[in-house]
Amino acid sequence: MGAVSAVKSRKGFNTIPILKKMMEAQKHRGNESLGIATNHGCFFTKKLEELDQIQSSNVAIAYNVSKIEPTDSPQPIVSHSHSLIIESDYLEFQQSFDQLFETLSENTPERSLKKFVSQVDGQYEIVILHEGNIVVARDPIGLKPLYYGWNTDFIALATEKKALWNLGIKKTKIFPPGHIWRLAHDLKPSCVRQIRSQQSIDADNGVIAKRLGSLLRKAVLERSLKSKQVGVCFSGGIDSSLIAHILSQNDIDVVGLVVGVKGQPSTEWAEKAAKLLGINLQIQEIDEDNLENILKENIWRIEEADPVKLSLATPFYLCAKLARNSGITRVFTGQGADELFGGYHRFLKILDEGGSNALHEAIFNRVRDAHEDSFQVCEKSVAPETVRMLHPYADWELIQYGLSIPSELKISNPNDKVRKHILRKTAIDINLPKQLAEAPKKAIQYSTGMNRRIEILAKSKGMKTKEYVNQLFKDIFVNFNLEDH
């Protein structure tokens, strides 16, 4: 686990000093080993200043490594004259890591990555340097963040925007999920595989629920990698309870990670749900006195002045800290379920005003855009805690099937307070306690009260929430000169 940096000169000058700045900006994601590949070979060190020893090169890629598990090793890796970096939390690739590198280097980078992206599910970004060219790919759901930009002198790409901001590139672009790109100012990322709207299937809801349960179980267990112990960001709602139930039923020690305050209704419900499931529970209380510092740290990580994204990221940040302190490196979330199965309250208005077709389209749009609204925000908030955050509801096969489920099986009418009916039927079919299968669901920023806490803190400063978060952003990134950001 770590951070990717890549740069290609547009005028033939040395890119190593540029790459050094990018790695410095991302050292919070990994500083145990620093690896660089150029046309002249690979170089590894633990000290940024030693990068000055590298021979001049007009193209280079680099990786900041944070070692979480024994299989995490320094990169880039050289295979068949290809230098490769794979930044990943999970890959649906059944062979060894060595075989993975072999597969990705057996053809031209474009052909290898096109085949890989079209066939392999997971959370990843891949960079290949070969014969003076850099080719990059991002997973089709967009679970790992990736950005790019350029100026008159060079083209650059990185896991986080601040690596590009550190070079003076203020207008960064999100690298589109499921695309590959050879870094060149006259080329654009090309689509290999992306989420598309699906035609509604015509089947009995019992058949649909059974198939859905099978896909969800597969998605959860594949991501567990036969771990003995995992964490689950836990609220006691149906999304996290289903994941915890599947894991615990397969002899995996599950620790529910709860962010909240003891004695509050949401925390008490999580404690009750954990008892029903027979799982252990740990609670991370929100430190009200230190909240502003926590918010500042999260704004630095997510790189946005967005109150909604901040209230989403902060509970995951606290969950990740709790997991790390407990020695847990793999944490599951229920992110993606509300988008896929119609959990958001806003869907009711869409159904009321536009009918089932409008709802079907709205659900697709939310799933398609979840990489920007949710997944990359979560990833950036937790990565420095050396914890892998896993999202089984963002499994490619599960998403494709979920989008084909008729919207009326998700939301019954414009006054539906429960919603996600087909997922609840699935839960009952696989023996989740009925109390949990029917439990109302709130998004994590609301169940933890984080959004309200930010509002109160802003008000204490005499500001509205948006104004307060904007001011924190400007103060944090003042040295990057992002006045127009």
N, C-alpha and C positions, 0 to 999 in steps of 0.2 A: 504494500500500500504506500502511496506517496503522491508525487506531483510530476506532471510532464511539462517540459519546455522544449520548444523547437523554433529555430530561426534560420532564415535563408536570406542572404544578402542579394539585393537587386543591382548592386554595383561592384560586386567582387571583393569587398573589404572583409576584414577579420570579424567573425561573429562571436568569438569567445567572450569578449568583455560584455556583449549584450546578453549572452546566455547566463553569464555570472550574475547580472542584475536580476534576471528572471528567477533564478534559483534562490537568490537571497530573499526575494519577495514571497517565496513559497516555502521557506524553511520550516514554518510551523506545521506543514504537512509531512515533513520528513527531513531529518538532519543526521541520521545515523550513517548513511553512505550517500555520496554524490557521484553519479556516473554520467560521463559524457561520451558521445560517439561523434566522430567527424569522418571525413574521407580518409584520414590517416590511421584510424583505429579507435579503440576505447581507452578511457582513462578513468580511474576510480580514486577517490580520496574522501577524507572526512572534514577537510578544511577548504573553504571557498577560495582562500588566497592562493592555494596551490594550483588552481585552475589557470593561473597566469603562465604556468609552465607549458601548457598545451600548444602545439604547433598551430600557427595561423590557419584558419579554414573559413571559407565563405558559406558553409552550411554546417549545422550541428544540431543534435538532439540531446536532451538530458533528462535525468530522473532523480528526484529527491526520494530516498527510501526511508520508510518507517517500518521497521520489522515487527510484525504482529505475531506471525506464526512461523514455524520452522521452514516452511516452503517459501517464505518471502526472501528473495535474494537480490543482490545488487543487479541493476540493469543500467544500460542496454546489454543485450545478449547478442553475440555475433553467430549467425548461422547462414552458411552458403553465401557469404559476402553481404548479407543483409544485417544491419544493426537494428534490433527490435526492442521496443518498450511496450509492455502490457500493464496498464494500470487497471486493476480489476478487484471487485469484491466477491464476484461469483461468476462462473462460466459453466454453461451446460456443455462441457467438453469432457468426455469420459476418459480420455487418455492422459498420459503424464504431461507435466509442464514442458519437459524436453521435447515431447512429441508435438506439443502445441507450437513451439518455436519452429520445429521442422516443417510442420504443415504450412505455417505462415511465410516460410521462405522458399518453398519448393517451386514457386513461379514468380512472375513479376509482382511487385507489391500491389498494383492495382487489381490484378486478377486474383491474387491470394486473398486480399481483403474483401473483394466483392463476393467471393465464394463464402468466406467466413461469415460476413455480416448477413448474408442471405440465409444461412443455415443454423447459426449458433445464437442461442438466447443467452442473456447475462447482463451484468453491470460492468461495462468496460469502455476504455478508450485505448487505441493501439496506434503506435507511431513506428514507421519503418523508414530507415535511411538506406538508400541503395543507389550507387553510381551517381552521387551528387544530388539526388532528388529525395524529398521528404514526402511520404504519403501517409495519411492519417484516416482513422475511422472511429466512429462513435456508435455505441449500441443503439438499436432501433427504438427503444423506449426513451432513451435519454436519461439514464439513471446516474451516470457519472458526468460531472460538469466539464465543459470544454469551450474555449473561446479563442477567437483569432482576430487579427487586425494587421494593418500595415501603414507605412509611411513611404516617403520617396526613397528611403535607403534600404529597407528590409521588410520582410513578411514574417510575422511571428504567431505562435500558437501556444496556449498554456491551459492548464487545468483551472486556474483562477484568473480573474480579470486584473487583479492587482499586479500580476507579473507583467502584463501589457501596459498598465498604467505607469509602472515604474520605468518604462521606456519612453514615455510621453505619448503613447497611443491611447487617446481618450475615448475614441469611438470604437468600442469593441463589438464584435458580433458573436452571437451564440452559434456554435457549430451545430448544424441541424442533426438530430438523431437519425441513425440509419443511413448516413451519407459517408462517402469517402472523398478525399481531396488530395491532389498533388499540389503542394504549396507553390502557387504562381499567381502573380497579380492579374493575369489575363484569363485565369480559370476560376470556376466556381465549384463548390462541393456538389457532387452528383449523387442522386438518390439511388440506393440499393434496395432498402426495405423500410417501409414506414407504416404507421397505423392508418388504416383506411376504414371507412364506414362499411358495416356489414349488413347484408339483407337479413331481415328477421326470419328466424327458423319457425317452421310450423310443426310443433311437437307438444305432447302432453307435458304439463308442468312437472309431473313426477319424473318423467324421463329426463327433462332438462336439469332438474335438481340433482339427480343421480350422476349425470355427466359432469355437472359443475363440481360436485363433491369430489369426484375422482381427479379432476384437473387441479383443484385446490390442494388436495392431499399430496399430489405429485409435486406441485410447486413448492410446498412447504418442506417436504422431506428432502428434495434435491438440494435445497439451500442449507439444510442442516449439516450436510457433509458428515453424517454419522457422529456429530459432536456429542459429548457426554453431557454438557451443560450449555444452555443458551439463555439469553435474556429475551423478553418480549416487552416492548413499550405497551403498558397495560392500563386499560381504563375500566374493564369489565363490560365494555360494549361488545357487540357481536363480532366485529372485525378482529380485534385482538384476542377475544375469548376463543374464537374458532381456531386461530393459529396455535394458541397455547394448548388447546384440547388435542389437536392433531399431534403436536410434538410430544405431549405427555403420554398419549396413548401408544406411542412408539418408543417408550422407555428412555426418553430424553429428559433430563433434569431441567425443568423450566423455572426460571426466576422472573416473576412479574415485576417490572420496573415502573413505579408510579411517581409522577410529579404532582405535588399538591400539598395540602396542609392537613395534618391529622385532625380528625373531628369534623371536617367538612363532609357534606353529603356525597360528593363525588369520590372522595377518598374512602369513606365508609363503604360505599358500594363496591369499589375495587377490592377491598378487603373481603367482603362477603363473596364476591365472584371468585376470588382466589381460593377460598375455602371450598366452594362448590366444585372447583376443578381439581382440588388437591395439589395446588402448586404453591411454592414459596413466594413471598412478596417482600419487596424492599421499597421504602418510600423515601424520595428525595424532597424534603421540604423546601419551599421557596423562601429564600432569605430576602425579606422585604428591605432590610437596611442596605443590602448590597446589590439590589436589583439594577440600579443604574449602571454599575460596573459590568454586570452580566449582560445587559443590553448593549453596552459599548463593545464588549468582546464579540457578541454575535453579529453586530453590524459590520465589524471588521471581517468576520468570517463570511457572511453571506453577500457582502459588497452591494447592498441595496438599502435605500431609505424608504422602505415599504413597511408600514405598521402591521399589515396582515401577515406578510412573510416573516417579519420579526417575531410576532406572537406565535407563529408556527414553529420557527427554528428554535426558539429558546427552550421549550419543553424537551425537544429532542437533544439539545445540548446538555441539559441537566440529566436526562436519562443516560446519555453516553458517559457522563462523568460518574454516575452511580455504577454503571456497568464496569467501567475501568477500575474503579476502587474495589470492586468485588471480584476482579480477575476474569470478567466475562468479556470475550472478544467478538462474539457474534450475537447481534441483537436484531430481532424481527420487529417489523412494524405492520400496521394495518393500512398504511398509506396506499391509495389507489382504489380502495373499496367504495368509498363514497362517490367517486367519479364514475366508476364502472356500473354500480348497482343503484344509482339514483338516491344517494343518501342526503344530498344537500337540500335544505329547505327551499332554496331559490328555484329548484326544479318544479315546485308546485305551481308557481306563477306561470312558468313556461307552459306547463300542461294545460292550465286553465285558459290561457290566452291563445295557444297555438295548436293544442291537441297532441295526440300521441306521436305524430310525425315530427313535430317541433321538439318534443321531448327527446325522441330518438336522436335527432341531430345535435341537440344540446349536450347529451351524454357523450356522444362521440367527440365533440369539440373539447369537452372538459378532459377526457382521457387523452386526447392528442396533445393538449397543452399542459398536461400535468408535469412534464419535465421542467418547464419553466416556473410553474406556479408552486410546485411542491418538491419534487424529487431532488433537483440539484440544490435547492435551499437546504433540505435536510442533510444531504451529503456534506456540504461545505461546513455546516454547523457542527458535525460530529467527527469529521476526519482527523483533526488534530488530537482527539482523545484516543487515537489508535484503536478504534472500534469499527467493525464492519456492520453497517446498517443494511438489512436485507428486506426486500419488499415482495413477498410472494404474490400479492394481488397485481403486481406489475409483470407477472410472467407472460411471455408473448402468447402462448397457446391459450392461456386463461383469458387474456384480453380479447383475443379474436373471437372466442366463444361467447364471452360476456357481452360483447357488442352485438352479437346476433340474437340475443335473448329479447323477445318483445318487451317494449317499455312498460306495457300494462302489467307484466309480471314483476316489475320493480316498484312501480308506483300505481296504486289502484285508482285514485281520483285526486282532484286538486286540494282536497281537505285531508289527505292522508298524512297523519302524524307519525306513522310508524316507518313506512317506506322500506325499500330493500327486501321485499317479500320473498323473492326467489332464493335469496341468500339465507333468509331465516328458515325457509323450508329445508334447504340443504343442511343447515345446522341441526335441525331436529332429526333429519334422516341419519346423520352420523352421530346421534346421541349426545349432542351438546345439551346440558340442562336447559329445560324450557324457559326458566327465568332469564337465562342469559341470551337464548335465541330470540326472545321477545323484548329484550331491554332496549329502551330508546337510546339513540346514539347522538353524541355531540362531538364535533371536531375537537382535536386535542387542545387547540388554543382557547376553546370555550370551556371544555371539561376541567382544564387546569386553572381557569380564570386568568390566564396570562394576558389576554387582550384587555380585560378590565383593569388589571394591575398597571399596565402601561398607560391606560387612559388616566388613572388616578395620579400616577407619577407625573405625567405631563401637566395635569391640572395644577398640581402643587408647585409647578414651575411657572404657572401663569400662561400656559400654552395649550393649544389643541394638539391632539396626538400626532397628526401628520407634521405639524410645525416642529414639534419636539424631536421627532425621529429625524427629520431633515437636518436639524441643528446638530444632533449627535453625529450624523454622517459627515457633515462639513468639518466638524472639529476633528474627527478621526482621520479623515483623508485629506487634511489641509495641505500636506506636503506633496500631494499628487496633482494639485492645481486642477481640480475637477469642478470649477465654478459653474460650468454649463451642464453638469451631469444631472 
